[in-house]
Amino acid sequence: MSKVRITEYLDIDLQAETWCCNRCGHDLGSAHGNYKEGCLVAEQPLEEVHPPLVAEGNYSFTPDSQYCRLVEFYCPGCATMLENEYLPPGHPITHEIELDIAALKRRHGAAA
C-alpha cells in the first residue's frame, strides 16, 4: 500500500513521500513540508460566510474582519476544499501536520 489516508481529503504517498489529494491524486508537494503550500488559497468575506441571523443585521456570528480572516485551501487538480482556518490578518499559514514518515513506512510495509 503506497497511499495512506491522513485526513478526509488528504493522503500521503509513502513511496514518493508526497502529499496528495485523495479525490484526484494531485501531488501537493513533499510530505516533509506543509501540504498547504501546494494548494490554491482563497480568502472568503466573513459577512458572506456568516450572514446576519435577523433581518436588521444586528446579530450574526461574523468575527471582526480587522481581527480575523477565513482562509480556504483547495486542491489545484479537482478544486476539493482540503482545509480551512480562521487566522488573524497577516498571520502566516499554519503547519499543523508533521508526520514520522519512516514509522508510517514500517507500519504499512512500504520500502524505507
C-alpha positions as CSV (number, residue, x, y, z in Angstrom):
1,M,0.0,0.0,0.0
2,S,1.6,3.2,-1.2
3,K,-1.0,5.8,-0.1
4,V,-2.3,6.3,3.5
5,R,-5.3,8.5,4.4
6,I,-4.3,11.3,6.8
7,T,-7.4,13.5,6.7
8,E,-10.8,13.3,5.0
9,Y,-9.3,14.6,1.7
10,L,-5.5,14.3,2.2
11,D,-3.3,11.2,1.6
12,I,0.4,10.7,1.9
13,D,2.1,8.6,-0.8
14,L,4.7,6.7,1.2
15,Q,6.8,5.7,-1.8
16,A,7.1,9.1,-3.3
17,E,6.9,10.8,0.2
18,T,4.5,13.4,-1.1
19,W,1.1,14.8,-0.1
20,C,-1.7,14.1,-2.5
21,C,-5.4,14.8,-2.8
22,N,-7.3,11.5,-2.3
23,R,-10.1,12.6,-4.7
24,C,-8.0,13.1,-7.8
25,G,-4.4,12.1,-6.7
26,H,-2.9,15.5,-7.4
27,D,0.6,15.9,-6.0
28,L,0.6,18.7,-3.3
29,G,4.4,18.6,-2.6
30,S,6.8,17.0,-0.3
31,A,5.4,15.2,2.8
32,H,8.3,16.7,4.7
33,G,6.8,20.1,4.2
34,N,3.4,21.8,4.5
35,Y,0.8,20.5,2.1
36,K,-0.9,23.9,2.1
37,E,1.9,25.3,0.0
38,G,0.8,23.1,-2.9
39,C,-2.9,24.3,-2.6
40,L,-4.9,27.0,-4.2
41,V,-5.7,29.5,-1.5
42,A,-8.8,31.7,-1.2
43,E,-9.8,34.2,1.5
44,Q,-13.6,34.4,2.0
45,P,-15.5,37.5,3.1
46,L,-16.7,36.8,6.6
47,E,-20.0,38.6,6.0
48,E,-20.9,36.1,3.3
49,V,-19.8,33.1,5.3
50,H,-21.8,34.2,8.4
51,P,-24.8,36.1,7.2
52,P,-26.9,38.0,9.8
53,L,-29.3,35.9,11.8
54,V,-32.1,38.5,11.8
55,A,-33.3,40.9,9.1
56,E,-31.9,44.0,10.8
57,G,-28.4,42.5,10.6
58,N,-27.6,43.3,14.3
59,Y,-26.9,39.7,15.2
60,S,-24.5,37.4,13.4
61,F,-21.6,35.1,14.1
62,T,-19.3,37.2,11.9
63,P,-16.0,37.9,13.6
64,D,-14.5,41.4,13.1
65,S,-12.6,41.3,9.8
66,Q,-9.9,43.5,11.3
67,Y,-9.0,40.7,13.7
68,C,-9.9,37.5,11.8
69,R,-10.0,36.1,8.3
70,L,-11.2,32.8,6.8
71,V,-8.6,31.1,4.6
72,E,-9.5,28.1,2.5
73,F,-7.2,25.6,0.8
74,Y,-8.2,23.8,-2.4
75,C,-6.7,21.0,-4.5
76,P,-5.4,22.5,-7.7
77,G,-6.4,19.3,-9.6
78,C,-10.1,19.0,-8.7
79,A,-10.9,22.1,-6.5
80,T,-11.9,20.0,-3.5
81,M,-11.6,22.0,-0.3
82,L,-8.9,20.3,1.8
83,E,-8.8,22.6,4.8
84,N,-9.9,26.0,6.1
85,E,-8.8,28.1,9.0
86,Y,-9.6,31.3,10.8
87,L,-6.5,33.4,11.2
88,P,-5.6,37.0,12.3
89,P,-4.8,39.2,9.3
90,G,-1.1,38.9,8.5
91,H,-0.7,35.6,10.4
92,P,1.3,33.0,8.4
93,I,-0.4,29.9,7.2
94,T,-0.3,27.2,9.9
95,H,1.6,24.0,9.6
96,E,-0.4,21.6,11.7
97,I,0.6,18.1,10.3
98,E,4.1,16.8,10.7
99,L,4.5,13.0,10.2
100,D,7.1,10.4,11.1
101,I,7.3,9.1,7.6
102,A,9.8,6.3,8.4
103,A,7.4,5.0,11.1
104,L,4.5,5.1,8.7
105,K,6.5,3.2,6.1
106,R,7.3,0.5,8.7
107,R,3.7,0.3,9.9
108,H,2.3,0.0,6.3
109,G,5.1,-2.2,4.9
110,A,6.4,0.3,2.4
111,A,10.1,0.1,1.5
112,A,12.1,2.5,3.6
